[in-house]
């Protein structure tokens, strides 16, 4: 009997095979021009991304982490300032705050969307005993679904907070605004931060990131600070203390080649998610309470979720992960430790039970393969292995 083929968590080779002939000529052009630092390829990618996102300004930077760090730097966040954010996110969100000497002010998450709970943010901002004066907020659009930016922006405006959106996992996602209009995530707050890490929906061939903003002066400051605070026309004249945060031309060329495919890839991810939903519903697992599926906050707006990850909640996660490993089915936990319990943030003084919704999510979530090239046979196999595990 032939063993079933592995199902990887992500198959970048399949993606590359389909668009190799579009990517390699652009990469060759970079080498032919020998313009590796900023230059025409970065400029073109910035223009294309700004148009796609509907952003007045888009600046390529060295990574999604550096996008967060640079945005906070340009907005003047530093020692003595507090930044409201979620404990259930990738390390870079909180690490960027602490690197600047600011204090993360955590609010718990919504149990269904995993994003910041506006009610918990309101409770936090009403407190009089905060360890630092709130200056900014970083909502995270986790797993490809936007945070509730309407109420979060109302709170930010009420308390005079600047808003930096962490849209690393949510490029192209639509946020249905309370007024009935829509906006893409990353252009709602003062700045939006994106990642082009290879595993993202729009991934490069290494590290890369993007900052979007509406304000002309902020855009000029970001542009200067990404090159050590340099003056745009006078060499060795420095206006700010910035850093080396430039996007490589090679990454820009790859991103530019991939961008026209992004919407179709996102549609394929949504289709795969719908197939999983159906297969899991037919399996009986949901009725027995052994798993629960990703929640759609705005099911009437198809593009309100781009499924950077398809994350379910499960019972006996450790046992199921062992079984998936034996079956060679890719899976991952995003994230096993909420950041208020991370060792390096112990000095913040948060113990177990401080943010119970985030802690419960960290103990139950499991991400399954969702990449656009996933076949129906692969999806059926993933669900079949999970079904059989709980039936045994």
N, C-alpha and C positions, 0 to 999 in steps of 0.2 A: 504494500500500500504506500503510495507516494505521500510524503508529509506535505501539509498545507504550506504555502509560501508565506514568509513573514509579512506582516503589515507594519511598516514603519510609522512612527509618530508623525514624521514629515519626510517627504520625498522630493528634495530639491533637484535631484538628478532628472526626474521626470519633467519638472518645469523647465530646466535648462535645455533638455533635448528638444522641446517644442519651440523654443525661441532662440536657439543658438545662433542661427543665421542672422538674427536681428541684433544680437548683442556683440558678437565678435568684431564686426566691422567698426563699431563705435569704439571698442577697446583699442583696436589697431590704430584708429585715427588719433587717439590720445598719444600713443607712442610715436606716431609719425610727427605730430605737432610738438611733442616733448613739453607740453603744457600741463604739468602734473598738479600744480598748486593753484586753486581757484581757476581763473581763465574761462574760455568760451563754453566748455562743457558744463561747468558749474553754473554759469550764468543762464544757459539754456534750461537746465534742469530747474533752477529757481523760478524762472518765468513760467514753465509748464506746470509746476506744482502750485504756484500761486493762482494760476488760472483754474486749475482743477479744484482747488479747495475754496476758491472765492475769497482769497486773502489779498489785501492790498500789498503786503510785503511777505516774502518768504526767503529765509537765509539758510543756506546749507552749512551744517556744522559737522564736527568730527564724530559725534555719536548722539544717541538719544539721551544718555546721561549728561553729556556736555551741553546739550540743548537746555535741560533743566537747570544746570548749574549757571550757565551764561544768562539765561532769562532772569533768574533770581538776582544775579550780580548786577545786571543792567537796571533792575527795578530797585536797587539799593537795599536789598535784604542783607542783614548782617547781625553782629552781636547785639543782644538785647531784644531782638525781634522774635515773634512767634509766627509760625506758619501752620495753618490748619490743614490737616491732611488725614489720610486713611492709614490704618495700621496693616491693611490687607492689600499689599502691592509689592512690586519688585523693589529690591533694596535701593535702587538709584533714586527713587522718589524721596525717601527720607534721608539717604546719605547726602544728597545735594544740599539739603537744608542744614545738616549738622556741619558739613565742610565749611560753610560760611559763618559758623559760630552762632547760628540761629537755633531756635528750639522748636522741634516738632510738637504741635498741639493736636493730639489724636482725637478723632471722633469715630464712633463705631459705624459699621456698614449696614446697608439694607440686606436682610437675609435672603432676598430673592435675586437681586441684581449684583450683589457684592460691591457695589459702589457706595460712596459716602451717603449716609442717611441725613437728609437736610434737617430732620427733627433733632438728631443728635448734634449736628453742627450748631443749631440754634441754642440748645442746652449748653453747649460748651462756651459759646460766645456770651452767654448771659452770666457766666460765672465771674466772681470778683477775685478769685484766688489763683488765677493763671500764673504760671512761672515766667511768662514773658508777654509783652504787649503784642497782640495780634497785628501783623502788618500785611500778610498775604495768605492766600489759600491755594492749595494744589488739589483740585479734584482729579481723580484718575478714571479714565474711560476703560474699565477693566474688561479684558477678554474680547473686546470689540463691540461693547454696548455702551452708549454714552451715559454719563452721570446725569442726574436731574439738574441741569444747568439753570433752569428758570428759577426755582427757589434758592439755589445756591448763589446765583448772581444777586438776587434780592438781598440775601443776608450779607454778601460782600459789600454791596452798595450801602446798606444800612450801617455797617461797622467800619466803612472806609478801607476795605481790604482790596489789594490788587489780586488778580486771579491769573494763575499760570496753569493751563490745562495740560495734564500729562496724557497725551493722545498717542503714546508709543504703540499701543495695540489697536488703534481705532482709526487709521487713515481711511478717509472716504465715508465714514459713518455719518448718517443723518440724524440730527437731533430735532424732533418735532417740538417746536416751541409752544408755550402755553397760549400764544396769540394765534395759533393755527398755521404760522409760517414755519419754514424749516431752515436749518443752518447745518453746515458740516462742523463736526467737532474740531476744536483747535483754533477756531476764529471767533469764539464767543467771549472769552476772557481778554485780559490784557495781552497775553501771549499764549501760544500753543506750541507744544513740544512733541516731535515725532521721532521715531527710530527707524532706521533702515537696516537693522540687524538682519542677517539672512533669513531667520525664521519668521520675520514679520510678513504680513500680507503683501507689502511692497518692500522686498529685501534687496540689499546690495550684495556685493561680493566680499563683504567685510563690515567694519563699523562705519556708520554714517548717521546723520540726523538732520533735523530741520526745525527752525523756529519761525512761526508765523506771528504777525501782529498787524494792527491797524494804524497805529500812531507813527507818523513820519519821523519824529525826533527819536523815538525808541528804536526804530529800524536803523537809523544812522548810528546810534550808540551801539547797537548789537553788532553792526557791520564793523565798526572800529574795534570793539572789544574782542571780536573773534580773531583779530590779528594783533594781539598785544596792545590794544588801545591806540593803534596807529592813526595818524592823520591821513585822510583819504588821498591827499596830494603831496604832502611833504614827508619825505623819507626821514626816519629816525626822530620824528616829532610825535610824542605820545600824549594823547588826550586823557586816557584812563589807564588804570591797571587792569588789563584784560588777560588774555592767554592765547595759546595756540589752539584754536577751536575750528580750524578750517576743514571743509569737506574736500576730500581728494577728488580730483578730476575723474579718475578711473571709476570711483563709486558713482559719481554723477552721471557718467556715461551709461552705466548699467541701469541705474534707476530710470533714466530717461527712456531707455529702450523698453523697460518693463511697464512704465506708467500706462500706456494705452491698453494694457491687458488687465489692469487692476479691477475695473468694474466687473468684468466677466469672471475673474477669479473670485471676487467677493460673492457674486451671484451663485457660483458653483459651491462655495462654502455654505451659503444659506440653503441651497438645495440638498447638500449632504446632511446638514443639520435636520432638515425636515424628514429626510429618509431615516435618520437615526431615531427621531421622535416616533415615527410610525412603527419602526421595527421594535423599539423598546415597549411601545404600547401593546403590540401584539404578543410580546414575550411573557407577560404576566408579572414581570418583576415590579412594575410600578404599583400594581394593585396590592402586592404583598408588602409594599413599603421598603423594599430592599434597595431602591435607587430612586432618585428624582432627577428631572431633566432641567436643562438651562431655561431660565425664565426670560420671556420677551416682555420688556416694559411697554413697548409700543407695537403690538402685533399688527396694527392697521398700517404701519409704515414699514414696508419690507426692508428698506435700507437702514433701519435703525439698529441693525446688528450685523457686523461683518465677520463674526466668528473667527477671530484670531485664534481662539481656543474654543472647543466644545467641551464644557465642564459639567460633569454630572456629580451628584452627591451619592455616596454609597455606604452601605453597612459593611463591616469587616474589610476595610480597605486594604490592609496589609495582606490578608489572605487572597483577595481578588488580584492584587498586583502580582503576587507570586504566580498565580495561575496564568495571568496574561503574559508574564515573562516566559513561562514554560511554553506557551503557545506562540511565542515570538510576535506578540502584538504590542506595538509601541504605546506607551502611556507615560504620564508625568503628573506630578503634584505641583500645582501653582496656587498657593504657596504653603509649605508645610509648617512654617513658623510665622505668626503675625509679628510685625516688626517691633511692637512694643515689648516683645519677649526676646528679641535678639540680644545676644550677649553684649555686643558693643554698645547697645543703648540702655544697658542696665542702670546707668546713672540717671536716667529720666525718672526712675522710681516706680515704674508700672509693673505690677505682678500679675500672676494668673488671675483671671476673673475681671480684669479691668475693662476689657472690651469683649464681652462674651460672644457676641455674634460673629466677630472676626475669628475668635478662637475656635468656635464650633465649625465654621467654614473650613479653617485650616486642617481640621481633623477629618473632614469628610470628602473634600473635593478631589476629583480625578479627571484629568484631561485625556481625551481619546483622539485618534487621528481624524483630521477634518480638512486636510489639504485638498485643493481643487481637483487633482487628478485621481482621487480615491474612486475606486470602482464599486459598483453595487455588490459584487461578490465579496469584496473586502469588508464593506460595511456589514453585510450579513454575517460574515465570519466573526467580526468584533462582537456584535450583539449575541451571536450564538454561543461564543465562549463564556461571556458574562452570564447569559441565561443558564447555561449548563452548570456553571460554578454554583449558583444559588440553588439550583435544583438538586444538587448532589448532597 
